[in-house]
Amino acid sequence: MMYSKKVAPDSMTFEALAEENRRLRKIIDALMDRVEYGEAGESSAYGVFQSTVMLENLVRLRTHELEAALERNEKIGRDLQHANEKLAQSEDGFRNIVDNAPIGMSVMDTSYHFALVNRAFCNIVGYTSDELKNLTPLTLTHPDDLALSLDNFERLITEDISSYQIEKRYIRKDGEVVWVQLTTSLLRDTQGQPIHFVAQMQDITERRRSEEQLRLAATIYNSSNEAMMITDAQNTIVATNPAFTALTGYAADDVLGKNPSVLSSGKQDKQFYQAMWETLAQHHYWEGDVWNRKKSGEVYAEWLSISAVQDDDGQVQNYVALFTDITEQKQAADLIWKHANYDALTQLPNRRLFRDRLEQGVKKAERNGDVLALLFIDLDHFKEVNDTLGHQAGDDLLVQVANRITSEVRASDTVARLGGDEFTVILTDLADASRIDRVAQALVDSLAKPFQLGNQEVHVSASIGIIVYPDDARDVHSLLKGADKAMYRSKSEGRNRFTYFGR
Ligand SMILES: Nc1nc2c(ncn2[C@@H]2O[C@H](COP(=O)(O)OP(=O)(O)OP(=O)(O)O)[C@@H](O)[C@H]2O)c(=O)[nH]1
């Protein structure tokens, strides 16, 4: 570890020893002086002897003391070595902790060179600790975050802040951008001079990515032309977007906490919603046309798709409904369908829709073992109306004929205009076969009555051919052919009557 400080030997003990040595040296010198002085002057041989014995004793004593001090010193040395070993161990332990820390750590000198990096930091930036020796945090920094980083280093040095925290980007060795949350602090010496920057960081790339996605989702949510409505698992509205307000007229506050049924127009029945929820429960998705009501009361058609959002356990948490106003498209489509299937003059089903209805009727009768009757109606001498009163009068008459025919049958029966002065009626629900006769006679009677065209009273009549499923024919083509044939028999037999096929 670079900040370790070896424990120094006990300086007091060394000084004491040195002092002791100095003291002994002085005593020896003094005694030697005395010996020299005695030899030269008044000292006796006994005195010299005494002094020598004293000196020897003193030297022995001091030698013992010195040996004891040396021994103490050795022990101190051993203690010191032991302490240094312990320090080295704790230093290794500390290095281990730093190296295995889950957060990236680095130490830089004041010229931004890495002095220490841990494994997590290496993983974040994708460089080895050796490679990082030649790099600085600034060379790793994303160019867009460089000014911010430099500014923060600068502030740590010049201002009185101990640390700062920023979110910034590094460019990894593989070129990928990595986002980190970084806390940098500055260590100063006892004189307050900067020594090291210490940085700790966490990889927050995933979090930033999710935030980015959330931001994107919010942008889409708010700027989408598609109305969005989010409900919770209990189907209570928890969020709507501006397009929802634009389409429905309801502000978010009008509907938050309410059930989406506030939009209901009542045009769909219970079964419709039941089927919708069943599909959602099974497939977590439903889409289709729905008629709803705006805040203004106006009924509109929407194309609605609903997705069920589940949690990890598969429990539905939210329903996300997206819808667009399709009223115009629906109206246009309806118009096209109407043009294709209805007669523009009388508003009755045309030949095409008539054929469809006849096919459906035959299938249903076949399924249920029912009887079905087809009546072919052709006006008698209609051409004369056109010729004498004009085409417009003829048209008016055709409209009145259509109304009279319709008023003689049930709503469940089909009345159609095939073209010109030809009409058809499909009679279903014939539990009582005599109803065919009654309807046919009523039609003959009704159409024989005078028509008022402006101030003109006009008389026409109708010839009717009748064919019965399944007695006379079983398929659409044969039914049509047979009814036509029967109608011609009515014509040939004097008009203003009805004739059954084959009778
Ligand atoms: N006003 C009007 N006339 C039509 C229309 N479509 C066909 N017609 C005319 O209807 C007439 C039908 O003629 P027919 O049914 O053959 O002649 P009819 O006079 O009814 O003679 P019979 O059926 O034999 O009794 C023709 O004159 C057509 O021009 C229409 O949409 N409006």
The ligand as an SDF file (V2000), in Angstrom:
LIG
                    3D

 32 34  0  0  0  0  0  0  0  0999 V2000
  -89.0670    5.4270  -63.8330 N   0  0  0  0  0  0  0  0  0  0  0  0
  -88.2960    4.3700  -63.9270 C   0  0  0  0  0  0  0  0  0  0  0  0
  -88.4890    3.4680  -64.8750 N   0  0  0  0  0  0  0  0  0  0  0  0
  -87.7270    2.3700  -64.9510 C   0  0  0  0  0  0  0  0  0  0  0  0
  -86.6670    2.1930  -64.0580 C   0  0  0  0  0  0  0  0  0  0  0  0
  -86.0270    1.0170  -64.3510 N   0  0  0  0  0  0  0  0  0  0  0  0
  -86.6980    0.4920  -65.4000 C   0  0  0  0  0  0  0  0  0  0  0  0
  -87.7050    1.3070  -65.7670 N   0  0  0  0  0  0  0  0  0  0  0  0
  -88.6630    1.0970  -66.7620 C   0  0  0  0  0  0  0  0  0  0  0  0
  -89.6100    0.1450  -66.3290 O   0  0  0  0  0  0  0  0  0  0  0  0
  -90.1840   -0.4620  -67.4020 C   0  0  0  0  0  0  0  0  0  0  0  0
  -90.3140   -1.9320  -67.1580 C   0  0  0  0  0  0  0  0  0  0  0  0
  -90.8560   -2.4880  -68.2390 O   0  0  0  0  0  0  0  0  0  0  0  0
  -91.5940   -3.8880  -68.2680 P   0  0  0  0  0  0  0  0  0  0  0  0
  -91.7500   -4.4460  -66.9290 O   0  0  0  0  0  0  0  0  0  0  0  0
  -90.9030   -4.6820  -69.2860 O   0  0  0  0  0  0  0  0  0  0  0  0
  -92.9580   -3.4550  -68.8730 O   0  0  0  0  0  0  0  0  0  0  0  0
  -94.3220   -3.3090  -68.2030 P   0  0  0  0  0  0  0  0  0  0  0  0
  -94.8830   -2.0520  -68.7920 O   0  0  0  0  0  0  0  0  0  0  0  0
  -94.2940   -3.3190  -66.7620 O   0  0  0  0  0  0  0  0  0  0  0  0
  -95.0270   -4.5400  -68.8240 O   0  0  0  0  0  0  0  0  0  0  0  0
  -95.3740   -5.8790  -68.1010 P   0  0  0  0  0  0  0  0  0  0  0  0
  -94.3440   -6.1900  -67.1390 O   0  0  0  0  0  0  0  0  0  0  0  0
  -95.4070   -6.8470  -69.2380 O   0  0  0  0  0  0  0  0  0  0  0  0
  -96.6810   -5.6680  -67.5040 O   0  0  0  0  0  0  0  0  0  0  0  0
  -89.3010   -0.0830  -68.5950 C   0  0  0  0  0  0  0  0  0  0  0  0
  -89.9670    0.8630  -69.3630 O   0  0  0  0  0  0  0  0  0  0  0  0
  -88.0950    0.5720  -68.0080 C   0  0  0  0  0  0  0  0  0  0  0  0
  -87.5570    1.6140  -68.8050 O   0  0  0  0  0  0  0  0  0  0  0  0
  -86.4620    3.1850  -63.0750 C   0  0  0  0  0  0  0  0  0  0  0  0
  -85.5660    3.1130  -62.2460 O   0  0  0  0  0  0  0  0  0  0  0  0
  -87.2920    4.2600  -63.0400 N   0  0  0  0  0  0  0  0  0  0  0  0
  1  2  1  0
  2  3  2  0
  2 32  1  0
  3  4  1  0
  4  5  2  0
  4  8  1  0
  5  6  1  0
  5 30  1  0
  6  7  2  0
  7  8  1  0
  8  9  1  0
  9 10  1  0
  9 28  1  0
 10 11  1  0
 11 12  1  0
 11 26  1  0
 12 13  1  0
 13 14  1  0
 14 15  2  0
 14 16  1  0
 14 17  1  0
 17 18  1  0
 18 19  2  0
 18 20  1  0
 18 21  1  0
 21 22  1  0
 22 23  2  0
 22 24  1  0
 22 25  1  0
 26 27  1  0
 26 28  1  0
 28 29  1  0
 30 31  2  0
 30 32  1  0
M  END
$$$$
